[in-house]
C-alpha cells in the first residue's frame, strides 16, 4: 500500500468528465524489412513479460472512506492485457492527419479507475508502412520525467528484444484481496497524515531560508523606470480561456534538435527560449488573423521539474511558473530578449524555492471539496468570467537521449500528447528524442481549436522559426544559422494538406 502525494492526488481530484487528466505519447515505429508475424501479439507478449518493471502498470487506486484522505496505490493481481492493449487499423490512405485525429479521439476518454490507469494502442494501416503506438497514463501516477524513465524499462536500446528476469513472488503479510478493509484504510490515512505533518514541521527552517533567498532574488530583478517589468500581472482574456469539453484536437511537428541548439546559442538564448518565441509568434498571428489578439502580452504557464538528478520515482515532482510571451512587441529581436529575461527570472526564483515547492502538504478531509470545486468551475461561467492567470500551457520535457527500439522496430518519432483544462484550453508540449529531434504536440479542446486550426497553428510555429533564424547573431563574427528544416524521418508519412488560413482582418 502506497499513499499518493498531495500533488499526485490533485490530478484525481481535479479530473472531471470534460477534463481527463492523463498524459500520452504517440510513437512511430519503423519495422525491420521482411518482418513476419503479428506485431500486435508480439508487442502484447513483450509487455506481459515486463509488467513488473514499471509499477504504474500493475497498481490501481483504492479510495479512502468518504474521501477523507488521499487514496492509496495497491497491487492488482488480475491485469487484463486484452483490455489495456488494443489493436486499431487506419482507413486508407492512412495519412498522418488521420492518425492525429484518431489520437485526439482516443485522448478524449477517461481511464477506468477500477483498473491500473493506463492504456496502449497498436495502430496499423499507415501509408508510410510504419506502426504507430499511442500510450496514455493518468497524471496522478506519472509526470513527463518519470514517464521517460518508464520508457527506458519498457523499450530496448538495440533491435534485439532483450530478455528480462521474471518477477519475484511477493509474500504478503495481509491478503487485501480486491479492496482494502475499512479499518486498514483509516489506519493508513491517519498514519500518512501524521507523517506529512511531521515532515512539514521539519521543513519549516529550510522553508524560511528558501523564502528569504527567493525574496533576495526577486529584489535583484527589479527593473529601472521605463524598462519592461519582470513581475507579471493577470493575463489578458483570449478564446483559449474558457470552459472546455472532453473532445480533443491534436497536431504534431518535428524539428532537428542540434540545429535548434546552435540557433539558440547564436541568438542569445536556449532551446527553451526558441520554443517560447515560436509559440509567442504563432499564437499572436493566429489571434490577430481572427481580430482577437489582446493589446496586453500573452502569458504562458510553464511546468518546471523539481526532480533531483538520478531520481526515477514514478510520481509527480513539478511546479509551475509564468512567462511573459511579449506578444505586444512587434520586433522579434526585442521580443526574444523579453521572453528570455522573463523565463530566466522565473527559473531563478524556483531554484531558491525548490525545498518548499516540493513539500507534501496534507489536506485531510479536503479531497471531496476539491472535486466539487473543480466540477463547479468547469460547469459555470467562472473560467470565462475570472481573470486568467495564463493564456496557454507550454511545456518542454527532456526525452530519451538515445535511439529506442520497440519489439525489434526502431522508434522514429516520440510525440507528446498532453492536458488542456478549463480556462487553459491549449497545451503545447515539446519533447526531445535521441538528441536529434524536438517533437511538438499541440493538444486542445476541439471546440476551441479544431483539427484544421491545430494544423494551422503548427504551420505558424514553423513560420515563426524562420523569423528567429533571421535574427542577428549576438556573437561577434558568427555566421547566420542555416534554415532549420523539418526533421527527416526514415519513412515519411503521407503528406497532408494544412487547414485553410484565414486572412488577416483589415
C-alpha positions in Angstrom: 0.0 0.0 0.0 1.5 3.3 -1.1 -0.1 6.7 -0.4 -0.4 9.2 -3.2 1.3 12.5 -2.5 -0.9 15.6 -2.3 0.3 16.7 -5.8 -0.3 13.3 -7.3 -3.8 13.1 -5.8 -4.7 16.6 -7.0 -4.8 15.2 -10.6 -7.5 12.8 -9.5 -9.5 15.5 -7.6 -9.3 18.0 -10.5 -10.5 15.4 -13.1 -14.0 16.0 -14.4 -15.8 14.3 -17.4 -14.7 17.3 -19.5 -11.0 17.2 -18.3 -9.4 13.8 -18.4 -6.1 14.1 -16.5 -3.9 11.7 -18.4 -0.8 12.4 -20.4 0.1 10.4 -23.5 2.7 9.7 -26.2 2.3 9.0 -29.9 5.2 6.8 -31.2 6.0 6.0 -34.8 8.0 2.7 -35.3 10.0 1.6 -38.4 9.6 -2.1 -38.7 12.7 -4.1 -39.9 12.5 -5.2 -43.6 10.8 -8.6 -44.1 9.5 -8.8 -40.6 7.0 -11.6 -40.2 4.4 -12.3 -37.6 1.7 -10.3 -35.8 3.2 -7.2 -34.4 0.3 -6.6 -32.0 0.5 -10.1 -30.5 4.3 -9.8 -30.2 4.0 -6.4 -28.6 1.4 -7.6 -26.1 3.6 -10.6 -25.2 6.6 -8.4 -24.6 4.6 -6.1 -22.3 3.3 -9.1 -20.4 6.8 -10.2 -19.6 7.8 -6.7 -18.4 4.8 -5.5 -16.4 6.8 -5.9 -13.2 9.5 -3.4 -14.4 7.2 -0.3 -14.0 4.9 -0.1 -11.0 2.4 2.2 -12.8 1.4 -0.8 -15.0 0.5 -3.1 -12.1 -1.0 -0.8 -9.4 -4.5 0.6 -9.1 -6.3 3.0 -6.8 -8.1 2.3 -3.5 -10.1 5.3 -2.2 -10.4 6.3 1.4 -13.9 6.2 3.1 -15.8 9.4 2.3 -12.7 10.8 0.6 -11.4 12.0 3.9 -7.8 11.4 2.8 -5.7 10.8 -0.3 -6.2 7.4 -1.9 -3.5 4.7 -2.0 -1.9 2.5 -4.6 -2.4 -1.2 -4.3 -1.1 -4.1 -6.5 -3.6 -5.5 -9.0 -3.0 -9.3 -9.4 -5.6 -9.6 -12.2 -4.5 -7.4 -15.1 -6.5 -7.9 -18.3 -3.9 -7.1 -21.1 -6.6 -7.5 -23.8 -8.3 -4.5 -22.2 -5.2 -2.4 -21.7 -3.5 -3.1 -25.0 -5.7 -2.7 -28.1 -5.3 -3.0 -31.9 -6.7 -0.5 -34.4 -6.3 0.0 -38.2 -6.5 3.3 -40.1 -8.7 3.6 -43.1 -6.9 4.3 -46.4 -4.9 6.2 -47.3 -3.5 6.1 -43.7 -2.2 9.7 -43.5 -0.6 11.4 -40.6 -3.6 13.7 -40.4 -5.9 10.6 -39.9 -3.6 9.3 -37.2 -3.6 12.6 -35.4 -7.4 12.8 -35.5 -7.6 9.2 -34.1 -5.2 10.0 -31.3 -7.3 13.1 -30.5 -10.4 10.9 -30.1 -8.5 8.3 -28.0 -7.2 11.0 -25.8 -10.7 12.3 -25.0 -11.9 9.3 -23.0 -11.4 8.8 -19.2 -9.4 6.0 -17.8 -11.2 3.3 -15.8 -10.3 3.9 -12.1 -11.1 0.3 -11.2 -8.1 -0.8 -13.2 -4.4 0.3 -13.4 -4.6 3.7 -15.0 -3.0 3.2 -18.5 -3.9 2.0 -22.0 -1.9 1.3 -25.1 -3.0 1.2 -28.7 -1.1 -0.5 -31.6 -2.3 1.3 -34.8 -1.5 -0.1 -38.2 -2.5 1.0 -41.7 -0.2 4.0 -42.1 0.7 4.7 -45.7 4.4 5.0 -44.7 4.5 1.4 -43.6 5.2 2.4 -40.0 3.3 1.2 -37.0 2.0 3.8 -34.5 1.8 3.3 -30.8 -0.4 5.5 -28.6 0.0 5.3 -24.9 -1.8 7.2 -22.1 -1.4 7.1 -18.4 -3.0 9.1 -15.6 -1.0 12.1 -14.4 -1.6 11.0 -10.8 0.9 8.2 -11.3 3.4 9.7 -13.7 4.9 13.0 -14.9 6.9 13.8 -18.0 10.2 12.9 -16.5 9.1 9.7 -14.8 7.3 8.7 -18.0 10.6 8.9 -19.7 12.1 6.6 -17.0 9.3 4.1 -17.6 10.0 4.1 -21.3 13.6 3.2 -20.6 12.5 -0.1 -18.9 9.8 -1.0 -21.4 11.8 -0.4 -24.6 15.2 -1.6 -25.9 18.4 0.2 -27.0 19.0 -2.3 -29.9 16.9 -4.1 -32.4 17.3 -7.3 -30.4 14.4 -7.8 -28.0 16.1 -8.2 -24.6 15.0 -10.8 -22.1 14.3 -9.7 -18.6 14.3 -11.7 -15.4 10.8 -12.8 -14.3 9.1 -11.1 -11.4 9.8 -12.4 -7.9 6.9 -13.7 -5.9 5.9 -11.3 -3.1 4.9 -12.8 0.2 2.2 -10.5 1.7 1.6 -10.4 5.4 -2.0 -9.4 4.7 -4.2 -10.5 1.9 -6.2 -7.4 0.9 -8.0 -9.0 -2.0 -9.7 -6.7 -4.4 -10.1 -3.8 -2.0 -8.7 -2.9 1.4 -10.7 -3.2 4.7 -12.2 0.0 6.2 -10.1 -0.4 9.4 -6.8 -0.7 7.4 -7.7 2.2 5.2 -8.5 4.5 8.2 -5.3 3.5 10.0 -3.3 4.1 6.8 -4.9 7.6 6.4 -4.1 8.6 10.0 -0.5 7.3 9.7 0.1 9.1 6.5 -1.3 12.4 7.8 0.9 12.1 10.9 3.9 11.5 8.7 3.0 14.5 6.4 2.6 16.9 9.4 5.9 15.7 10.9 7.7 16.2 7.6 6.1 19.7 7.3 7.3 20.7 10.7 10.8 19.5 10.0 10.8 21.5 6.7 10.0 24.9 8.4 13.6 26.1 9.0 14.6 25.2 5.4 11.4 26.8 4.1 12.2 30.1 5.9 15.7 30.1 4.4 14.3 29.3 0.9 11.7 32.1 1.1 14.3 34.6 2.2 16.6 33.6 -0.6 13.8 33.8 -3.2 12.9 37.3 -1.8 16.5 38.4 -2.4 16.3 37.1 -6.0 13.1 39.0 -6.6 14.5 42.2 -5.2 17.6 41.9 -7.5 15.2 41.5 -10.5 13.7 45.0 -10.1 13.9 46.9 -13.4 14.7 50.5 -13.9 11.9 53.0 -14.7 10.9 52.6 -18.4 12.2 49.1 -18.7 9.8 46.1 -19.2 8.9 44.8 -15.7 9.7 41.2 -14.9 6.8 41.0 -12.4 3.6 39.8 -14.2 0.0 40.7 -13.5 -3.0 38.7 -14.6 -3.2 37.5 -18.2 -5.5 39.1 -20.8 -8.6 37.3 -21.9 -8.3 35.2 -25.1 -10.5 32.5 -26.8 -8.4 29.9 -25.0 -9.5 30.9 -21.5 -12.9 29.2 -21.4 -14.5 26.1 -20.1 -13.8 23.1 -22.3 -15.5 19.9 -23.4 -13.9 16.4 -23.3 -13.3 16.4 -27.1 -9.7 16.9 -28.2 -7.8 18.1 -31.3 -4.1 17.2 -31.8 -1.4 18.1 -34.3 2.4 17.5 -34.3 5.6 18.7 -35.9 9.3 17.6 -35.7 12.4 19.8 -35.9 16.1 18.9 -35.8 17.4 19.3 -32.2 21.1 20.1 -32.9 20.2 22.9 -35.3 17.8 24.4 -32.7 20.6 24.3 -30.0 23.0 26.0 -32.3 20.4 28.7 -33.3 19.6 29.4 -29.6 23.3 29.8 -28.8 23.8 32.2 -31.8 20.9 34.5 -31.0 21.5 34.6 -27.2 19.0 32.1 -25.8 18.3 28.5 -25.2 16.2 25.8 -26.9 13.5 26.7 -24.4 13.7 30.3 -25.4 13.4 29.3 -29.1 10.3 27.2 -28.3 8.7 30.1 -26.3 9.4 32.6 -29.0 8.0 30.3 -31.7 4.8 29.9 -29.6 4.6 33.6 -29.0 4.8 34.5 -32.7 2.4 31.7 -33.8 -0.2 32.5 -31.2 0.0 36.2 -31.9 -0.5 35.6 -35.6 -3.3 33.1 -35.0 -5.3 35.5 -32.8 -4.5 38.6 -34.9 -5.9 36.9 -38.0 -9.2 36.5 -36.1 -9.0 40.0 -34.7 -8.7 38.6 -31.1 -5.2 39.5 -30.2 -5.2 41.5 -26.9 -3.1 44.6 -26.5 -1.6 43.2 -23.3 1.1 40.5 -23.7 0.0 36.8 -23.5 1.4 34.8 -20.6 2.4 31.2 -20.7 2.1 28.7 -17.8 5.3 26.7 -17.9 5.8 23.5 -15.8 9.2 23.2 -14.2 10.6 19.9 -12.8 11.6 19.8 -9.1 13.1 16.3 -9.5 16.7 15.8 -8.4 19.4 14.2 -10.5 19.0 10.4 -10.6 15.5 10.3 -9.1 13.5 7.9 -11.2 10.5 7.5 -8.8 7.1 7.2 -10.6 5.4 10.3 -9.1 5.0 14.0 -9.8 7.6 16.4 -8.8 6.7 19.6 -10.7 5.7 23.2 -10.1 4.5 26.0 -12.5 5.9 29.4 -13.4 4.5 32.1 -15.6 6.5 33.5 -18.5 5.9 36.7 -20.5 5.4 35.9 -24.2 5.8 39.6 -25.1 3.2 39.5 -27.9 2.8 43.2 -27.6 6.4 43.7 -29.0 6.4 43.7 -32.8 10.1 43.4 -33.3 11.2 39.7 -33.0 14.7 40.6 -31.6 13.2 42.6 -28.7 10.5 40.1 -28.1 13.1 37.3 -28.0 15.1 39.2 -25.3 12.0 39.9 -23.2 10.9 36.2 -23.3 14.4 35.0 -22.4 14.6 37.5 -19.5 11.2 36.5 -18.1 11.9 32.8 -18.4 15.3 33.1 -16.6 13.9 35.3 -13.9 11.1 32.8 -13.2 13.5 29.8 -13.1 15.8 31.7 -10.7 13.0 32.1 -8.1 12.0 28.4 -8.5 15.6 27.3 -7.8 15.5 29.1 -4.5 12.0 27.8 -3.6 12.6 24.2 -4.6 12.7 22.9 -1.0 9.3 24.5 -0.3 7.6 23.8 -3.6 8.3 20.0 -3.3 6.7 19.8 0.1 3.9 17.2 0.6 1.2 19.4 2.3 -1.6 17.4 4.0 -5.2 18.2 3.1 -7.0 15.7 5.2 -10.8 15.9 4.6 -10.4 18.2 1.6 -10.4 15.8 -1.5 -14.2 15.8 -1.8 -14.2 19.7 -1.6 -11.6 20.0 -4.4 -13.5 17.7 -6.7 -16.7 19.6 -6.1 -15.0 23.0 -6.8 -13.4 21.6 -10.0 -16.8 20.5 -11.3 -18.4 23.9 -10.4 -15.5 25.8 -12.1 -16.0 23.8 -15.3 -19.8 23.8 -15.5 -20.2 27.5 -14.6 -19.0 30.7 -16.3 -16.2 31.2 -13.9 -13.5 30.1 -16.4 -14.8 32.8 -18.7 -15.5 35.5 -16.1 -12.5 35.3 -13.8 -9.2 36.9 -15.0 -6.9 34.2 -16.3 -3.5 33.6 -14.7 -2.1 32.4 -18.0 -3.3 32.0 -21.6 -1.6 28.8 -22.7 0.4 26.0 -21.2 3.9 25.4 -22.8 6.0 22.5 -21.5 9.5 21.4 -22.5 10.2 17.8 -21.5 13.7 16.2 -21.8 13.1 12.9 -23.6 15.3 9.8 -24.1 18.8 10.7 -25.2 19.4 7.6 -27.2 17.7 5.7 -30.1 15.0 3.3 -28.8 13.5 0.1 -30.2 10.2 -1.4 -29.7 9.7 -5.1 -30.3 12.5 -5.0 -32.9 11.4 -1.9 -34.6 13.2 1.4 -34.5 11.3 4.3 -32.8 11.4 7.1 -35.3 9.2 9.7 -33.5 8.1 10.4 -30.0 5.3 13.0 -29.9 3.9 14.2 -26.5 0.1 14.4 -26.0 -0.9 16.5 -23.0 -3.7 18.0 -20.9 -5.8 21.1 -21.7 -8.0 22.3 -18.8 -10.9 24.7 -18.0 -9.5 28.2 -18.5 -6.5 26.8 -20.4 -7.8 25.1 -23.4 -4.5 24.9 -25.3 -1.4 22.9 -24.3 1.8 22.9 -26.4 4.3 20.3 -25.2 7.7 19.7 -26.8 10.0 16.7 -26.1 13.5 15.9 -27.3 14.3 12.4 -28.6 17.6 10.7 -29.2 19.4 14.0 -29.3 18.3 14.5 -32.9 14.7 15.9 -33.0 12.4 18.1 -31.0 8.8 16.8 -31.2 5.9 19.2 -30.8 2.5 18.1 -29.6 -0.4 20.6 -29.8 -3.3 19.4 -27.7 -6.5 21.4 -27.3 -10.3 21.3 -26.8 -11.7 20.6 -30.2 -14.4 23.3 -29.7 -11.8 25.9 -29.1 -9.2 24.7 -31.6 -10.4 22.4 -34.4 -8.2 19.8 -36.1 -7.8 22.2 -39.1 -6.9 25.0 -36.8 -4.4 22.8 -34.9 -2.7 22.1 -38.2 -2.8 25.8 -39.0 -1.1 26.7 -35.7 1.5 24.0 -36.4 2.3 25.8 -39.7 2.6 29.1 -37.9 5.1 27.5 -35.5 7.3 26.6 -38.4 6.9 30.1 -39.9 7.9 31.6 -36.5 11.1 29.6 -36.5 12.1 31.2 -39.8 11.6 34.6 -38.2 14.0 33.6 -35.4 16.6 32.3 -37.9 16.7 35.8 -39.4 17.7 37.4 -36.1 21.2 38.9 -36.0 23.9 37.0 -34.1 24.8 38.1 -30.6 28.3 36.6 -31.1 30.8 38.8 -32.9 31.7 37.4 -36.3 29.3 34.5 -36.0 27.7 33.4 -39.3 23.9 33.3 -39.6 22.4 29.8 -39.0 21.3 27.7 -41.9 17.5 27.3 -42.1 16.2 24.6 -39.7 14.2 22.3 -41.9 11.6 19.9 -40.7 13.3 16.8 -39.2 13.6 14.0 -41.7 12.2 10.6 -40.9 13.2 7.2 -42.2 9.8 6.7 -43.8 7.9 10.0 -44.0 4.2 9.7 -43.6 1.9 10.7 -46.5 1.8 14.5 -46.9 -1.3 16.2 -45.6 -3.0 19.4 -46.6 -2.9 22.1 -43.9 -6.1 23.7 -42.9 -7.1 26.9 -44.7 -5.7 30.0 -43.2 -8.0 32.9 -42.6 -6.8 36.2 -44.0 -5.9 39.0 -41.5 -8.7 41.3 -40.7 -8.4 44.6 -42.4 
